[in-house]
């Protein structure tokens, strides 16, 4: 039973939670074989994964369904968190890595960063130690239902559109005031200012239309 089930119905949610997080990101993370995380060489039969960090140690509880056994196996492992551990990319930016899925050496990680710029920092730090891709962004909408999500499917963008938008976000194009303009983005990608403007409008239109569905 969840510990929250013991709380009275009159408990204020402000007393349970800290700062509000409106952005949910789902990332695909493929770690190198020599990465210190024990999940890199875990058996493919490992399914459910619960992870917690405490006093510099990583605690993992996993459930596995071995092929030659009719019973599930629950295992616990405790390892020291090294400087190169991928989870540091999240905790250093006040975020938590929730492992949603694992298959063929690839982790699907969900996280709730404070904002999209922090997400870019997380992705940048992760990219230094792993292959990472933003699969999906979700905006938590409405205060009445915290589980109601508006999904923005980034896969709708072409590779060139996604690369351009990522660069624009990272370099402050969407800041107010803007830190770079269309001229700088056009120079970076070696195309005309009008081409970059059209590419960004196309990408933004796809994302906005997808979010409003």
Backbone as a chain_set.jsonl record, in Angstrom:
{"seq": "XXXXXXXXXXXXXXXXXXXXXXXXXXXXXXXXXXXXXXXXXXXXXXXXXXXXXXXXXXXXXXXXXXXXXXXXXXXXXXXXXXXXXXXXXXXXXXXXXXXXXXXXXXXXXXXXXXXXXXXXXXXXXXXXXXXXXXXXXXXXXXXXXXXXXXXXXXXXXXXXXXXXXXXXXXXXXXXXXXXXXXXXXXXXXXXXXXXXXXXXXXXXXXXXXXXXX", "coords": {"N": [[0.85, -1.195, 0.0], [0.524, 2.22, -0.789], [2.373, 4.865, 0.785], [1.063, 7.24, 0.774], [-1.586, 6.661, 1.037], [-2.206, 6.652, 3.65], [-2.52, 9.2, 4.472], [-4.511, 11.922, 5.602], [-7.64, 13.038, 4.194], [-7.821, 15.745, 4.176], [-5.334, 16.804, 3.81], [-3.169, 19.247, 2.583], [-2.005, 19.658, -0.732], [0.15, 21.273, -1.169], [1.697, 20.877, 1.041], [2.714, 18.434, 0.608], [4.213, 18.477, -1.699], [7.02, 20.031, -3.435], [8.409, 22.555, -5.39], [6.447, 23.339, -8.263], [6.232, 21.251, -11.127], [5.929, 21.42, -14.522], [6.661, 20.236, -16.852], [7.192, 17.202, -18.521], [9.521, 14.843, -19.554], [10.449, 12.294, -21.799], [13.101, 10.222, -22.246], [15.406, 8.523, -24.37], [18.04, 6.535, -23.511], [21.126, 5.295, -24.232], [23.581, 3.526, -22.872], [27.184, 3.231, -22.728], [29.064, 0.132, -22.926], [30.976, -0.062, -20.928], [30.024, 1.47, -18.896], [29.487, 2.388, -15.467], [26.995, 1.769, -14.32], [24.986, -0.85, -13.067], [22.877, -1.72, -14.635], [23.635, -1.835, -17.248], [24.695, -4.29, -18.024], [22.779, -6.071, -17.243], [20.543, -8.873, -17.118], [18.417, -9.518, -19.942], [15.894, -10.265, -19.13], [15.146, -8.718, -17.035], [12.688, -6.61, -15.781], [10.676, -4.684, -14.264], [11.918, -1.821, -12.602], [13.138, -0.221, -9.807], [14.607, 2.66, -8.507], [16.851, 4.358, -6.36], [18.711, 7.005, -4.846], [21.042, 7.418, -2.266], [23.003, 8.867, 0.181], [25.312, 8.847, -1.437], [25.209, 6.361, -2.599], [23.776, 4.046, -4.947], [20.686, 2.498, -5.058], [19.073, -0.332, -6.158], [16.127, -2.027, -7.034], [14.992, -4.764, -8.689], [12.747, -6.537, -10.825], [12.591, -9.679, -12.267], [11.885, -11.925, -14.974], [12.795, -14.845, -15.515], [13.561, -16.915, -18.323], [13.622, -19.713, -18.115], [12.207, -20.243, -15.853], [9.246, -20.389, -13.9], [8.613, -18.604, -12.038], [8.712, -15.226, -10.853], [11.586, -13.208, -10.156], [12.929, -11.241, -7.625], [15.367, -8.842, -7.171], [17.988, -7.19, -5.32], [20.364, -4.601, -5.479], [23.245, -2.794, -4.54], [25.242, -0.085, -5.228], [28.129, 2.033, -5.432], [27.791, 5.437, -6.263], [29.35, 6.662, -8.996], [31.379, 9.304, -10.435], [30.903, 9.387, -13.153], [28.405, 8.284, -13.474], [25.22, 8.044, -14.999], [22.968, 9.061, -13.731], [23.755, 11.29, -12.356], [23.589, 13.389, -14.111], [20.998, 14.141, -13.946], [20.387, 14.643, -11.173], [22.135, 16.748, -10.621], [20.86, 18.804, -11.78], [18.609, 19.263, -10.335], [16.663, 17.276, -10.775], [14.998, 14.099, -11.293], [15.742, 10.808, -12.297], [13.609, 8.539, -13.644], [13.284, 5.252, -14.308], [11.608, 3.972, -16.878], [11.499, 1.922, -18.71], [13.383, -0.803, -20.109], [15.388, -2.199, -22.547], [17.355, -4.207, -24.677], [19.837, -2.95, -24.055], [19.098, -0.331, -23.912], [17.781, 2.393, -22.144], [14.661, 3.687, -21.142], [13.901, 6.7, -19.924], [12.134, 8.71, -17.683], [11.58, 12.072, -16.729], [11.102, 15.051, -14.756], [11.906, 18.016, -15.386], [12.735, 21.395, -14.211], [12.317, 23.315, -16.231], [12.345, 23.859, -19.848], [14.882, 24.645, -20.579], [16.561, 23.708, -18.599], [16.175, 21.04, -19.157], [17.532, 20.881, -21.596], [20.126, 21.222, -20.627], [20.408, 18.891, -19.14], [20.224, 16.948, -21.162], [22.476, 17.658, -22.634], [24.559, 17.123, -20.792], [24.164, 14.362, -20.469], [24.723, 13.498, -23.05], [27.438, 13.513, -23.144], [28.277, 11.17, -22.051], [26.709, 9.161, -23.011], [24.493, 7.856, -25.596], [21.813, 9.809, -26.357], [18.38, 10.652, -26.675], [15.606, 12.767, -27.063], [12.517, 11.574, -26.708], [9.848, 12.218, -26.233], [7.833, 14.968, -25.198], [5.891, 16.257, -22.556], [3.287, 18.307, -21.356], [2.169, 19.145, -18.22], [-1.076, 19.787, -17.577], [-3.504, 21.957, -16.195], [-4.784, 22.328, -12.906], [-6.596, 20.744, -11.63], [-6.547, 18.062, -12.335], [-3.808, 16.296, -11.924], [-2.71, 14.354, -13.455], [-3.412, 14.702, -16.016], [-2.3, 14.993, -19.24], [-0.852, 16.926, -21.851], [0.345, 15.906, -24.799], [3.314, 16.308, -26.603], [4.651, 15.224, -29.438], [7.783, 14.731, -30.308], [8.873, 13.27, -32.343], [7.542, 13.847, -34.629], [8.868, 15.794, -35.971], [11.263, 16.437, -38.574], [14.652, 15.172, -38.884], [16.377, 17.302, -39.414], [14.808, 19.508, -38.735], [14.462, 19.045, -35.981], [17.133, 19.175, -35.093], [17.71, 21.831, -35.688], [15.837, 23.256, -34.102], [16.647, 22.371, -31.555], [19.214, 23.503, -31.434], [18.549, 26.198, -31.605], [17.077, 26.575, -29.235], [19.049, 25.945, -27.32], [20.875, 28.013, -27.702], [19.499, 30.3, -27.073], [17.486, 31.434, -28.7], [14.748, 31.443, -28.193], [14.567, 32.878, -25.919], [13.624, 35.786, -23.986], [14.828, 38.958, -23.789], [15.825, 37.864, -27.131], [18.764, 35.889, -27.504], [20.164, 35.062, -29.681], [19.695, 35.52, -33.218], [17.825, 34.994, -36.309], [19.77, 35.283, -38.259], [22.185, 34.352, -37.091], [21.524, 31.661, -36.645], [21.094, 30.823, -39.257], [23.684, 31.138, -40.294], [24.99, 29.164, -38.799], [23.908, 26.805, -39.852], [24.423, 27.058, -42.484], [22.646, 28.082, -44.441], [20.103, 30.165, -46.011], [18.606, 33.071, -44.412], [15.836, 33.191, -44.755], [15.253, 30.518, -45.279], [15.86, 29.273, -42.852], [13.993, 30.552, -41.217], [11.609, 29.578, -42.321], [11.948, 26.857, -41.788], [11.946, 26.75, -38.971], [9.378, 27.747, -38.451], [7.84, 25.718, -39.566], [8.493, 23.548, -37.906], [7.637, 24.527, -35.4], [4.927, 24.834, -35.882], [4.081, 22.174, -36.22], [4.549, 21.15, -33.638], [2.923, 22.776, -32.024], [0.341, 22.286, -33.085], [0.178, 19.572, -32.532], [0.19, 19.613, -29.752], [-2.225, 20.844, -29.215], [-4.181, 19.043, -29.821]], "CA": [[0.0, 0.0, 0.0], [1.307, 3.44, -0.88], [2.404, 5.638, 2.032], [0.134, 8.354, 0.66], [-2.935, 6.228, 1.373], [-2.413, 6.84, 5.085], [-2.683, 10.613, 4.753], [-5.894, 12.355, 5.697], [-8.179, 13.65, 2.989], [-7.713, 17.185, 4.245], [-3.951, 17.221, 3.662], [-2.928, 20.143, 1.456], [-0.978, 19.151, -1.641], [1.319, 22.122, -1.03], [2.51, 20.335, 2.118], [3.306, 17.191, 0.136], [5.088, 18.699, -2.838], [7.836, 21.227, -3.448], [8.095, 23.432, -6.511], [5.626, 22.712, -9.291], [6.902, 20.857, -12.362], [4.923, 21.37, -15.58], [7.213, 19.566, -18.033], [7.623, 15.81, -18.404], [10.306, 14.434, -20.718], [10.799, 10.878, -21.91], [14.377, 10.152, -22.942], [16.032, 7.246, -24.691], [19.443, 6.623, -23.098], [21.898, 4.081, -24.51], [24.846, 3.661, -22.155], [28.283, 2.395, -23.236], [29.21, -1.147, -22.214], [31.845, 0.081, -19.752], [29.429, 2.395, -17.932], [29.444, 1.736, -14.152], [25.655, 1.371, -13.89], [24.778, -2.304, -13.204], [21.83, -2.023, -15.602], [24.192, -1.97, -18.585], [24.903, -5.697, -18.366], [21.754, -6.886, -16.587], [19.846, -9.84, -17.967], [17.272, -8.945, -20.669], [14.631, -10.635, -18.493], [14.832, -7.714, -16.011], [11.571, -5.772, -16.236], [10.411, -3.547, -13.385], [13.124, -1.293, -11.965], [12.969, 0.886, -8.858], [15.94, 3.19, -8.27], [16.94, 5.448, -5.395], [20.075, 7.406, -4.488], [21.1, 7.791, -0.856], [24.347, 8.949, 0.763], [26.342, 8.496, -2.41], [25.009, 5.005, -3.113], [22.61, 3.784, -5.784], [19.96, 1.307, -4.618], [18.205, -0.829, -7.223], [15.279, -3.196, -6.856], [14.533, -5.172, -10.013], [11.957, -7.761, -10.952], [12.972, -10.383, -13.486], [11.093, -13.092, -15.356], [13.707, -15.737, -16.232], [12.931, -17.74, -19.353], [13.534, -21.106, -17.683], [11.555, -20.315, -14.552], [7.849, -19.958, -13.905], [8.46, -17.634, -10.956], [9.454, -13.972, -10.954], [12.684, -13.067, -9.212], [13.171, -9.865, -7.21], [16.757, -8.718, -6.747], [18.435, -5.898, -4.804], [21.796, -4.35, -5.649], [23.681, -1.489, -4.033], [26.543, 0.271, -5.782], [28.546, 3.413, -5.183], [27.559, 6.322, -7.407], [30.589, 7.238, -9.492], [31.24, 10.609, -11.07], [30.421, 9.227, -14.521], [27.075, 7.668, -13.495], [24.298, 8.874, -15.772], [21.969, 9.688, -12.867], [24.26, 12.594, -11.92], [23.132, 14.406, -15.063], [19.66, 14.565, -13.5], [20.405, 15.202, -9.823], [22.852, 18.019, -10.632], [19.939, 19.825, -12.289], [17.405, 19.197, -9.505], [15.688, 16.4, -11.426], [15.09, 12.689, -10.924], [15.626, 9.867, -13.406], [12.699, 7.417, -13.385], [13.474, 4.279, -15.381], [10.291, 3.486, -17.281], [11.614, 0.701, -19.51], [14.744, -1.191, -20.463], [15.466, -3.3, -23.509], [18.488, -4.237, -25.601], [20.847, -1.974, -23.687], [18.567, 1.028, -23.979], [16.897, 2.769, -21.047], [13.689, 4.754, -21.326], [13.931, 7.431, -18.659], [11.221, 9.835, -17.563], [12.025, 13.061, -15.754], [10.311, 16.28, -14.683], [12.828, 19.133, -15.15], [12.07, 22.659, -13.885], [11.934, 24.009, -17.458], [12.934, 23.244, -21.04], [16.297, 24.975, -20.654], [17.211, 22.724, -17.739], [16.146, 19.791, -19.915], [18.629, 20.943, -22.55], [21.358, 21.001, -19.868], [20.444, 17.461, -18.812], [20.523, 16.224, -22.4], [23.861, 17.947, -22.986], [25.423, 16.365, -19.876], [24.025, 12.947, -20.798], [25.341, 13.211, -24.345], [28.878, 13.361, -22.958], [28.585, 9.818, -21.587], [25.781, 8.184, -23.585], [23.671, 8.287, -26.721], [20.545, 10.223, -25.75], [17.407, 11.245, -27.59], [14.334, 13.155, -26.458], [11.459, 10.874, -27.426], [8.536, 12.828, -26.072], [7.659, 15.999, -24.186], [4.507, 16.379, -22.118], [3.002, 19.429, -20.472], [1.155, 18.861, -17.221], [-2.016, 20.892, -17.739], [-4.646, 22.021, -15.292], [-4.492, 22.01, -11.51], [-7.606, 19.838, -11.085], [-6.127, 16.696, -12.566], [-2.372, 16.347, -12.105], [-2.27, 13.316, -14.389], [-3.857, 15.046, -17.357], [-1.137, 15.41, -19.987], [-0.898, 17.286, -23.25], [1.547, 15.283, -25.332], [3.965, 16.855, -27.785], [5.458, 14.136, -29.974], [8.91, 15.324, -31.016], [9.198, 12.445, -33.506], [6.878, 14.403, -35.81], [9.82, 16.657, -36.65], [12.34, 15.811, -39.329], [15.926, 15.259, -38.167], [16.921, 18.642, -39.592], [13.988, 20.419, -37.936], [14.77, 18.836, -34.564], [18.474, 19.683, -34.847], [17.651, 23.291, -35.732], [15.121, 23.715, -32.915], [17.508, 22.123, -30.396], [20.289, 24.517, -31.44], [17.927, 27.496, -31.32], [16.761, 26.61, -27.803], [20.287, 25.936, -26.549], [21.591, 29.273, -27.849], [18.711, 31.417, -26.589], [16.601, 32.067, -29.683], [13.417, 31.591, -27.628], [14.622, 33.708, -24.713], [13.143, 37.162, -24.13], [15.058, 39.146, -25.225], [16.55, 36.799, -27.8], [20.222, 35.941, -27.412], [20.618, 34.908, -31.067], [18.631, 35.761, -34.181], [17.782, 34.116, -37.475], [21.042, 35.382, -38.979], [23.163, 33.457, -36.466], [21.109, 30.272, -36.886], [21.336, 30.567, -40.68], [25.129, 30.948, -40.455], [25.361, 27.879, -38.206], [23.482, 25.699, -40.71], [24.869, 27.31, -43.838], [21.522, 28.322, -45.354], [19.635, 31.549, -45.969], [17.768, 33.47, -43.296], [14.453, 32.812, -45.061], [15.135, 29.057, -45.154], [15.818, 28.961, -41.416], [12.703, 31.03, -40.713], [10.594, 28.627, -42.768], [12.169, 25.58, -41.096], [11.495, 26.9, -37.59], [7.915, 27.875, -38.46], [7.296, 24.387, -39.84], [8.657, 22.743, -36.693], [6.781, 25.081, -34.357], [3.537, 24.539, -36.243], [3.839, 20.762, -35.92], [4.514, 20.947, -32.195], [1.745, 23.45, -31.47], [-0.844, 21.554, -33.505], [0.149, 18.301, -31.808], [-0.141, 19.896, -28.353], [-3.609, 21.292, -29.09], [-5.122, 17.966, -30.142]], "C": [[0.884, 1.242, 0.0], [1.247, 4.21, 0.436], [1.417, 6.793, 1.979], [-1.289, 7.955, 1.045], [-3.237, 6.436, 2.844], [-2.666, 8.305, 5.441], [-4.145, 11.008, 4.74], [-6.347, 13.063, 4.442], [-8.044, 15.164, 2.994], [-6.297, 17.708, 4.08], [-3.777, 18.094, 2.432], [-1.815, 19.605, 0.588], [0.28, 19.995, -1.559], [2.251, 21.622, 0.066], [3.221, 19.054, 1.69], [4.382, 17.437, -0.91], [5.899, 19.965, -2.685], [7.424, 22.119, -4.602], [7.356, 22.65, -7.596], [6.451, 22.411, -10.536], [5.843, 20.646, -13.437], [5.381, 20.586, -16.793], [7.648, 18.145, -17.705], [8.35, 15.432, -19.687], [10.584, 12.94, -20.656], [12.037, 10.783, -22.803], [14.767, 8.715, -23.238], [17.517, 7.38, -24.396], [20.122, 5.284, -23.353], [23.296, 4.261, -23.928], [25.928, 2.794, -22.795], [28.46, 1.153, -22.372], [30.048, -1.022, -20.952], [31.288, 1.068, -18.727], [29.251, 1.686, -16.585], [28.057, 1.288, -13.699], [25.441, -0.122, -14.1], [23.711, -2.673, -14.224], [22.379, -2.252, -17.009], [24.385, -3.424, -19.002], [23.91, -6.621, -17.667], [21.077, -7.791, -17.609], [18.66, -9.169, -18.67], [15.928, -9.246, -20.016], [14.239, -9.655, -17.395], [13.76, -6.773, -16.55], [11.415, -4.553, -15.336], [11.675, -3.12, -12.64], [12.746, -0.126, -11.054], [14.357, 1.343, -8.448], [15.89, 4.336, -7.27], [18.403, 5.731, -5.088], [20.083, 7.9, -3.051], [22.542, 7.746, -0.374], [25.432, 8.467, -0.186], [26.247, 7.093, -2.965], [23.749, 4.926, -3.956], [21.98, 2.473, -5.335], [18.976, 0.906, -5.724], [17.413, -2.045, -6.753], [14.746, -3.551, -8.245], [13.694, -6.441, -9.918], [12.297, -8.395, -12.294], [12.061, -11.583, -13.712], [11.972, -14.02, -16.182], [12.962, -16.67, -17.179], [12.69, -19.153, -18.86], [12.889, -21.261, -16.306], [10.131, -19.783, -14.658], [7.597, -18.888, -12.845], [9.279, -16.369, -11.232], [10.524, -13.926, -9.871], [12.894, -11.592, -8.914], [14.583, -9.785, -6.642], [17.063, -7.295, -6.277], [19.935, -5.78, -5.034], [22.1, -2.936, -5.182], [25.072, -1.213, -4.564], [26.858, 1.728, -5.441], [28.336, 4.247, -6.441], [28.877, 6.967, -7.798], [30.324, 8.554, -10.214], [30.632, 10.508, -12.461], [29.038, 8.577, -14.607], [26.075, 8.606, -14.176], [23.28, 9.606, -14.893], [22.423, 11.052, -12.362], [23.801, 13.718, -12.837], [21.761, 14.946, -14.681], [19.733, 15.267, -12.152], [21.129, 16.548, -9.769], [21.988, 19.162, -11.16], [18.571, 19.724, -11.592], [16.291, 18.398, -10.171], [15.96, 14.956, -11.027], [14.913, 11.823, -12.166], [14.75, 8.694, -12.988], [12.81, 6.454, -14.563], [12.138, 3.633, -15.707], [10.37, 2.17, -18.03], [13.09, 0.441, -19.798], [14.691, -2.352, -21.429], [16.662, -3.107, -24.426], [19.495, -3.121, -25.324], [20.388, -0.535, -23.707], [17.595, 1.28, -22.841], [15.919, 3.84, -21.515], [13.525, 5.43, -19.98], [12.943, 8.586, -18.713], [11.744, 10.786, -16.485], [11.155, 14.302, -15.849], [11.251, 17.442, -14.372], [12.072, 20.42, -14.835], [11.573, 23.411, -15.116], [12.681, 23.386, -18.629], [14.424, 23.541, -21.158], [17.113, 24.055, -19.752], [17.251, 21.373, -18.436], [17.286, 19.76, -20.926], [19.965, 20.699, -21.857], [21.517, 19.525, -19.524], [20.855, 16.651, -20.038], [21.985, 16.434, -22.796], [24.823, 17.169, -22.099], [25.365, 14.873, -20.188], [24.761, 12.585, -22.074], [26.853, 13.049, -24.247], [29.256, 11.948, -22.537], [27.721, 8.745, -22.243], [25.133, 8.746, -24.839], [22.285, 8.593, -26.165], [19.667, 10.886, -26.801], [16.141, 11.584, -26.814], [13.218, 12.529, -27.293], [10.132, 11.616, -27.384], [8.572, 13.887, -24.973], [6.186, 16.078, -23.832], [4.38, 17.568, -21.192], [1.899, 19.033, -19.511], [0.189, 20.04, -17.223], [-3.142, 20.812, -16.726], [-4.291, 21.597, -13.888], [-5.486, 21.012, -10.926], [-7.192, 18.386, -11.22], [-4.639, 16.687, -12.878], [-1.879, 15.328, -13.111], [-2.727, 13.589, -15.811], [-2.688, 15.635, -18.13], [-1.492, 15.842, -21.393], [0.409, 16.814, -23.844], [2.033, 15.984, -26.586], [4.943, 15.808, -28.281], [6.562, 14.711, -30.846], [9.26, 14.537, -32.273], [8.509, 12.932, -34.772], [7.811, 15.309, -36.605], [10.798, 15.841, -37.494], [13.63, 15.958, -38.529], [16.505, 16.669, -38.249], [16.134, 19.673, -38.791], [14.325, 20.28, -36.453], [16.143, 19.395, -34.216], [18.476, 21.209, -34.79], [16.964, 23.854, -34.495], [15.972, 23.526, -31.659], [18.607, 23.184, -30.301], [19.729, 25.878, -31.061], [17.604, 27.636, -29.837], [18.032, 26.752, -26.977], [20.99, 27.297, -26.579], [20.724, 30.506, -27.589], [17.814, 32.113, -27.585], [15.221, 32.33, -29.099], [13.411, 32.323, -26.287], [14.009, 35.072, -25.009], [13.976, 38.066, -23.241], [15.895, 38.017, -25.819], [18.061, 37.006, -27.714], [20.877, 35.715, -28.768], [19.416, 35.162, -31.976], [18.689, 34.786, -35.334], [19.093, 34.135, -38.254], [22.079, 34.407, -38.428], [22.815, 31.989, -36.716], [21.378, 29.9, -38.342], [22.821, 30.335, -40.94], [25.569, 29.587, -39.934], [25.047, 26.722, -39.148], [23.797, 25.937, -42.19], [23.759, 27.478, -44.857], [21.081, 29.769, -45.203], [18.751, 31.794, -44.75], [16.319, 33.063, -43.528], [14.233, 31.307, -44.926], [15.038, 28.637, -43.695], [14.486, 29.38, -40.824], [11.599, 30.045, -41.084], [10.715, 27.3, -42.03], [11.663, 25.647, -39.658], [9.975, 27.003, -37.514], [7.258, 26.527, -38.694], [7.354, 23.513, -38.594], [7.713, 23.217, -35.595], [5.314, 24.771, -34.631], [3.185, 23.088, -35.908], [3.675, 20.537, -34.426], [3.274, 21.574, -31.571], [0.481, 22.701, -31.83], [-0.967, 20.236, -32.754], [-0.261, 18.498, -30.361], [-1.605, 20.261, -28.177], [-4.617, 20.224, -29.407], [-5.746, 17.379, -28.884]], "O": [[1.882, 1.298, 0.717], [0.222, 4.218, 1.119], [0.977, 7.279, 3.021], [-2.111, 8.819, 1.348], [-4.399, 6.401, 3.249], [-2.99, 8.616, 6.587], [-4.929, 10.482, 3.95], [-5.534, 13.624, 3.708], [-8.139, 15.801, 1.946], [-6.064, 18.912, 4.191], [-4.201, 17.711, 1.341], [-0.793, 19.145, 1.097], [1.371, 19.502, -1.847], [3.45, 21.9, 0.039], [4.195, 18.634, 2.314], [5.353, 16.685, -0.995], [5.541, 20.86, -1.92], [6.242, 22.411, -4.782], [7.608, 21.464, -7.814], [7.274, 23.227, -10.95], [4.962, 19.798, -13.29], [4.577, 20.297, -17.679], [8.376, 17.911, -16.74], [7.847, 15.676, -20.783], [10.911, 12.395, -19.602], [12.021, 11.207, -23.958], [14.49, 7.808, -22.453], [18.186, 8.242, -24.965], [19.748, 4.266, -22.771], [24.092, 5.054, -24.431], [25.625, 1.736, -23.346], [28.047, 1.135, -21.212], [29.86, -1.787, -20.006], [31.991, 1.46, -17.796], [28.901, 0.506, -16.557], [27.956, 0.49, -12.767], [25.686, -0.625, -15.197], [23.641, -3.829, -14.643], [21.685, -2.797, -17.867], [24.257, -3.761, -20.18], [24.168, -7.815, -17.517], [21.05, -7.499, -18.805], [17.973, -8.343, -18.069], [14.934, -8.577, -20.3], [13.129, -9.734, -16.87], [13.902, -6.21, -17.635], [11.972, -3.495, -15.628], [12.408, -3.956, -12.113], [12.11, 0.835, -11.49], [15.199, 0.523, -8.081], [14.997, 5.181, -7.324], [19.233, 4.822, -5.072], [19.236, 8.703, -2.659], [23.22, 6.726, -0.499], [26.358, 7.764, 0.219], [27.117, 6.671, -3.727], [22.779, 5.644, -3.715], [22.662, 1.453, -5.242], [18.155, 1.712, -6.163], [17.962, -2.968, -6.153], [14.116, -2.72, -8.899], [13.906, -7.291, -9.054], [12.29, -7.727, -13.328], [11.539, -12.175, -12.768], [11.911, -13.997, -17.411], [11.871, -17.149, -16.87], [11.649, -19.738, -19.16], [13.019, -22.309, -15.672], [9.854, -18.849, -15.41], [6.501, -18.332, -12.764], [10.384, -16.432, -11.77], [10.379, -14.53, -8.808], [13.023, -10.781, -9.831], [14.953, -10.553, -5.754], [16.48, -6.326, -6.765], [20.684, -6.731, -4.814], [21.32, -2.009, -5.398], [25.984, -2.018, -4.372], [25.962, 2.535, -5.196], [28.662, 3.815, -7.546], [29.456, 7.731, -7.025], [29.185, 8.871, -10.556], [29.932, 11.418, -12.906], [28.545, 8.34, -15.71], [26.093, 9.816, -13.949], [22.784, 10.665, -15.278], [21.597, 11.882, -11.984], [23.643, 14.859, -12.403], [21.402, 16.066, -15.044], [19.2, 16.366, -11.997], [20.777, 17.402, -8.956], [22.331, 20.334, -11.01], [17.533, 20.05, -12.168], [15.125, 18.791, -10.138], [17.021, 14.635, -10.49], [14.033, 12.079, -12.988], [15.106, 7.94, -12.082], [12.466, 6.808, -15.691], [11.602, 2.85, -14.923], [9.426, 1.381, -17.999], [13.924, 1.344, -19.737], [14.037, -3.363, -21.171], [16.945, -2.002, -24.889], [19.947, -2.436, -26.241], [21.192, 0.382, -23.539], [16.692, 0.479, -22.597], [16.305, 4.787, -22.202], [13.069, 4.817, -19.015], [12.921, 9.349, -19.679], [12.28, 10.355, -15.465], [10.547, 14.573, -16.885], [11.386, 17.822, -13.209], [10.888, 20.53, -15.157], [10.534, 24.069, -15.065], [13.529, 22.511, -18.451], [15.157, 22.768, -21.774], [18.229, 23.668, -20.101], [18.236, 20.642, -18.326], [17.937, 18.729, -21.097], [20.844, 20.048, -22.421], [22.615, 18.974, -19.603], [21.722, 15.781, -19.96], [22.653, 15.5, -23.241], [25.802, 16.61, -22.594], [26.391, 14.193, -20.173], [25.35, 11.51, -22.18], [27.481, 12.512, -25.158], [30.418, 11.559, -22.648], [27.967, 7.554, -22.057], [25.209, 9.943, -25.114], [21.652, 7.723, -25.566], [20.149, 11.585, -27.692], [15.663, 10.786, -26.008], [13.005, 12.91, -28.444], [9.387, 11.642, -28.364], [9.248, 13.727, -23.957], [5.327, 15.979, -24.708], [5.244, 17.814, -20.35], [0.815, 18.63, -19.934], [0.58, 21.165, -16.909], [-3.665, 19.736, -16.439], [-3.575, 20.614, -13.695], [-5.254, 20.482, -9.839], [-7.451, 17.573, -10.333], [-4.244, 17.037, -13.99], [-0.744, 15.423, -13.579], [-2.46, 12.796, -16.714], [-2.137, 16.661, -17.732], [-2.321, 15.218, -22.056], [1.476, 17.272, -23.436], [1.263, 16.226, -27.516], [5.948, 15.53, -27.626], [6.319, 15.128, -31.979], [9.885, 15.083, -33.182], [8.844, 12.488, -35.869], [7.57, 15.565, -37.784], [11.116, 14.699, -37.164], [13.702, 16.768, -37.605], [17.059, 17.174, -37.273], [16.714, 20.604, -38.232], [14.459, 21.281, -35.748], [16.311, 20.019, -33.168], [19.154, 21.807, -33.955], [17.447, 24.818, -33.901], [16.02, 24.406, -30.799], [18.893, 23.698, -29.22], [20.342, 26.623, -30.297], [17.831, 28.692, -29.248], [18.098, 27.566, -26.055], [21.626, 27.69, -25.601], [21.152, 31.63, -27.85], [17.411, 33.255, -27.363], [14.578, 33.318, -29.454], [12.388, 32.384, -25.605], [13.892, 35.46, -26.171], [13.857, 37.965, -22.02], [16.589, 37.303, -25.097], [18.566, 38.122, -27.833], [22.016, 36.129, -28.985], [18.267, 35.033, -31.554], [19.502, 33.862, -35.34], [19.486, 33.126, -38.841], [22.765, 33.722, -39.186], [23.699, 31.171, -36.969], [21.835, 28.794, -38.629], [23.186, 29.448, -41.711], [26.413, 28.927, -40.54], [25.819, 25.768, -39.241], [23.472, 25.11, -43.041], [23.903, 27.067, -46.009], [21.612, 30.509, -44.376], [18.223, 30.863, -44.143], [15.642, 32.634, -42.594], [13.161, 30.868, -44.51], [14.246, 27.764, -43.337], [13.907, 28.652, -40.018], [10.75, 29.718, -40.255], [9.707, 26.686, -41.683], [11.024, 24.71, -39.178], [9.353, 26.422, -36.625], [6.231, 26.223, -38.088], [6.39, 22.822, -38.264], [7.065, 22.405, -34.935], [4.552, 24.48, -33.708], [2.111, 22.814, -35.372], [2.772, 19.82, -33.994], [2.646, 20.981, -30.695], [-0.375, 22.496, -30.97], [-2.066, 19.824, -32.382], [-0.971, 17.668, -29.794], [-2.179, 20.02, -27.115], [-5.817, 20.466, -29.276], [-6.563, 16.461, -28.97]]}, "num_chains": 1, "name": "protein.A"}
